[in-house]
């Protein structure tokens, strides 16, 4: 179970709820609230996906990997980073 207080998702979730509260108190138009919620949900999703990927490890499955079609492929000599 992910502890939101110890990961990057906590600030994003807190920001979302704070934004809704402030918007209600300030009488912000619904279209602006909807846009603000959407942007914060994208950020929260980005943080959640990052947490998922962090828990997947480096993807090293060994020296070789057998593909679904039976073809065997070799691991690259050096790991490649992805952005």
Beta strands, then each sheet from edge to edge (+ up, - down):
strand 1: 64-66
strand 2: 72-74
sheet 1: 1+ 2-
end
